[in-house]
Amino acid sequence: MHNHWHILQMLSVVTILPVLLLSCGGDRVNIEFKTSRQIYVDDSKTDPDKLNKELEYDIKEAEQKRRQKQREADAATKAKTEAEQKAKSGQSIQEQTSEEETAQPEEAEQPTQQK
């Protein structure tokens, strides 16, 4: 226990001594900068009217892009439905032609049988 007490005394002296030595100085240094103490604010960047115009422009541009994407999506959907309709009509035409082809040989056989 005596060892711990000795260690605590040494730690307190080592930590307090530099604080006392550094804080005892009477000469303080004032640093003044050449710039004014007021912060300069560029009004052209914070002008509400200008910011509103920029915001309106950005909103219009975003709306135009959204409309363009919508038009492209609609065109793609329309093309897809047209392709599906053509495919369905193509299938029905093929079915009709195949039915006609099967009907033609039967019709050709009927006149020969009637003679």
C-alpha positions as CSV (number, residue, x, y, z in Angstrom):
1,M,0.0,0.0,0.0
2,H,2.9,2.3,0.7
3,N,4.1,1.7,-2.9
4,H,0.7,2.8,-4.3
5,W,0.8,6.0,-2.2
6,H,4.2,6.8,-3.5
7,I,3.1,6.2,-7.1
8,L,0.1,8.5,-6.7
9,Q,2.2,11.3,-5.2
10,M,4.6,11.1,-8.1
11,L,1.8,11.1,-10.7
12,S,0.1,14.1,-9.1
13,V,3.4,16.1,-9.0
14,V,4.2,15.2,-12.6
15,T,0.8,16.3,-13.8
16,I,0.4,19.4,-11.6
17,L,3.9,20.8,-12.0
18,P,3.7,21.5,-15.8
19,V,0.3,23.1,-15.4
20,L,1.6,25.4,-12.7
21,L,4.7,26.3,-14.7
22,L,2.8,27.1,-17.9
23,S,0.0,29.1,-16.2
24,C,2.3,31.4,-14.2
25,G,3.3,33.4,-17.3
26,G,2.1,37.0,-17.0
27,D,2.8,38.0,-20.6
28,R,-0.2,37.2,-22.8
29,V,-0.1,37.5,-26.6
30,N,-3.0,39.0,-28.4
31,I,-3.2,38.0,-32.0
32,E,-5.2,40.2,-34.3
33,F,-5.9,39.4,-37.9
34,K,-5.8,41.9,-40.6
35,T,-9.4,41.0,-41.8
36,S,-12.3,42.7,-40.2
37,R,-14.1,41.0,-37.4
38,Q,-17.4,40.9,-39.4
39,I,-17.8,38.1,-41.8
40,Y,-18.2,39.2,-45.3
41,V,-21.3,37.6,-47.0
42,D,-21.6,37.7,-50.7
43,D,-25.1,38.8,-51.3
44,S,-25.1,37.7,-54.9
45,K,-25.0,34.1,-53.7
46,T,-27.7,34.5,-51.1
47,D,-30.1,36.8,-53.0
48,P,-33.5,35.2,-52.5
49,D,-34.8,36.3,-56.0
50,K,-31.8,34.8,-57.7
51,L,-32.0,31.6,-55.7
52,N,-35.7,31.3,-56.4
53,K,-35.1,31.7,-60.2
54,E,-32.4,29.0,-60.0
55,L,-34.7,26.7,-58.1
56,E,-37.5,27.3,-60.6
57,Y,-35.1,26.5,-63.4
58,D,-34.0,23.3,-61.7
59,I,-37.5,22.3,-61.1
60,K,-38.5,22.9,-64.7
61,E,-35.5,21.0,-65.9
62,A,-36.3,18.0,-63.7
63,E,-39.9,18.1,-64.9
64,Q,-38.7,18.1,-68.5
65,K,-36.5,15.1,-67.8
66,R,-39.3,13.3,-66.1
67,R,-41.7,14.0,-69.0
68,Q,-39.0,12.8,-71.5
69,K,-38.5,9.5,-69.5
70,Q,-42.3,9.1,-69.4
71,R,-42.6,9.6,-73.1
72,E,-39.8,7.1,-73.7
73,A,-41.5,4.6,-71.4
74,D,-44.9,5.1,-73.1
75,A,-43.3,4.7,-76.5
76,A,-41.6,1.5,-75.4
77,T,-44.9,0.2,-74.0
78,K,-46.7,1.1,-77.2
79,A,-44.1,-0.6,-79.3
80,K,-44.3,-3.7,-77.2
81,T,-48.1,-3.9,-77.4
82,E,-47.9,-3.3,-81.2
83,A,-45.4,-6.1,-81.5
84,E,-47.6,-8.4,-79.5
85,Q,-50.6,-7.5,-81.6
86,K,-48.6,-8.1,-84.8
87,A,-47.5,-11.4,-83.4
88,K,-51.1,-12.4,-82.5
89,S,-52.4,-11.3,-85.9
90,G,-49.5,-13.1,-87.6
91,Q,-50.4,-16.2,-85.7
92,S,-54.1,-15.9,-86.7
93,I,-53.1,-15.2,-90.4
94,Q,-50.9,-18.3,-90.3
95,E,-53.7,-20.3,-88.9
96,Q,-56.1,-19.0,-91.5
97,T,-53.6,-19.8,-94.3
98,S,-53.0,-23.2,-92.9
99,E,-56.7,-23.8,-92.8
100,E,-57.1,-22.5,-96.4
101,E,-54.3,-24.8,-97.5
102,T,-55.9,-27.8,-96.0
103,A,-59.3,-26.8,-97.4
104,Q,-57.9,-26.3,-101.0
105,P,-56.7,-30.0,-101.4
106,E,-60.2,-31.1,-100.3
107,E,-61.8,-28.8,-102.8
108,A,-59.5,-30.1,-105.5
109,E,-60.5,-33.7,-104.7
110,Q,-64.2,-32.9,-104.9
111,P,-64.3,-31.9,-108.6
112,T,-62.4,-34.9,-109.6
113,Q,-64.7,-37.1,-107.7
114,Q,-67.8,-35.5,-109.3
115,K,-66.7,-36.4,-112.9
